[in-house]
Amino acid sequence: MGQSQIVTIRRFPHDADEQARRDFGRRLLESLDATGIAPGQEFVIGHPEVLDPRASELGPFARRSRASRNASLENYPRAGSQRERVLLAIARAGQRGYTRDELAERLELPDSTVDARVSELKRGGFLRDTDLARATRAGGRAQVLAITRKSEVMLNPEAAALW
């Protein structure tokens, strides 16, 4: 895979007419051609909210909760590196994956921090839930997480420019 490029294209509204839909398709194909993506070649589309899992960004917080807002602001400088640690741990686990509980224990992060970073990575398309579940430290069951194809492409050495 070559050097990464970011292309911005606006999706048509749900009530768009046929001409607007055709124009969108044409612009999308022109963008793919301009970035060197050949017909039949696989590519990754990222949501603008999470294009780089390492980027520090203000995490979500409860609007009416001063404590939640302050916690988000306090953690802001570390969010990107925490997100990267979570993603890399799950990637290194391979087919086995990790539960949120296992991640918190392995990475020595609070459960709430792991929950926030996993939610962000799932929203960005980097992680997914599997059909597997394992026991937690508290005796419950937790779903196992795995990386997505998008993460595989980004973590591939040939795609180093993307990561």
MOPEFEN-V585041 format. One record per pair of residues at least 4 apart in sequence whose C-alpha atoms are under 8 Angstrom apart, sorted by sequence separation. I is the first residue (numbers start at 0). GAP is how many residues later the second one is. If there is no record, write none. Layout:
{{I	GAP} {I	GAP}}
This chain:
{{11	4} {15	4} {16	4} {17	4} {18	4} {19	4} {20	4} {21	4} {22	4} {23	4} {24	4} {25	4} {26	4} {27	4} {28	4} {29	4} {30	4} {31	4} {32	4} {36	4} {45	4} {46	4} {60	4} {64	4} {65	4} {66	4} {67	4} {68	4} {69	4} {70	4} {71	4} {74	4} {77	4} {78	4} {79	4} {80	4} {81	4} {82	4} {83	4} {84	4} {85	4} {86	4} {87	4} {88	4} {89	4} {92	4} {97	4} {98	4} {99	4} {100	4} {101	4} {102	4} {103	4} {104	4} {108	4} {109	4} {110	4} {111	4} {112	4} {113	4} {114	4} {115	4} {116	4} {117	4} {118	4} {119	4} {120	4} {121	4} {134	4} {135	4} {146	4} {147	4} {148	4} {149	4} {150	4} {151	4} {154	4} {155	4} {158	4} {15	5} {31	5} {32	5} {36	5} {45	5} {62	5} {92	5} {97	5} {102	5} {103	5} {108	5} {120	5} {121	5} {134	5} {135	5} {146	5} {153	5} {154	5} {31	6} {36	6} {61	6} {62	6} {90	6} {102	6} {103	6} {120	6} {121	6} {134	6} {135	6} {152	6} {153	6} {60	7} {61	7} {89	7} {103	7} {133	7} {134	7} {11	8} {60	8} {89	8} {132	8} {133	8} {153	8} {154	8} {11	9} {117	9} {132	9} {133	9} {153	9} {100	10} {103	10} {132	10} {133	10} {60	11} {99	11} {102	11} {131	11} {132	11} {11	12} {59	12} {130	12} {131	12} {10	13} {58	13} {129	13} {130	13} {57	14} {58	14} {88	14} {99	14} {128	14} {129	14} {57	15} {99	15} {128	15} {129	15} {128	16} {129	16} {58	17} {85	17} {127	17} {128	17} {8	18} {57	18} {99	18} {126	18} {127	18} {8	19} {56	19} {126	19} {127	19} {55	20} {56	20} {58	20} {126	20} {127	20} {55	21} {57	21} {85	21} {125	21} {126	21} {55	22} {56	22} {84	22} {125	22} {55	23} {56	23} {124	23} {125	23} {6	24} {54	24} {55	24} {125	24} {126	24} {53	25} {54	25} {55	25} {124	25} {125	25} {53	26} {54	26} {124	26} {52	27} {53	27} {53	28} {85	28} {53	29} {4	30} {52	30} {53	30} {52	31} {85	31} {85	32} {82	34} {86	34} {98	34} {101	34} {81	35} {82	35} {98	35} {100	35} {100	36} {82	37} {78	38} {82	38} {86	39} {86	40} {100	41} {99	42} {98	43} {99	43} {98	44} {99	44} {98	45} {99	45} {97	46} {98	46} {96	47} {97	47} {96	48} {97	48} {96	49} {94	51} {93	52} {89	55} {90	55} {89	56} {90	56} {58	57} {89	57} {86	60} {52	68} {49	70} {49	71} {49	73} {50	73} {49	74} {48	75} {46	77} {45	78} {46	78} {45	79} {43	106} {43	109} {51	111} {3	155} {1	156} {2	156} {0	157} {1	157} {3	157} {0	158} {2	158} {3	158} {1	159} {2	159}}
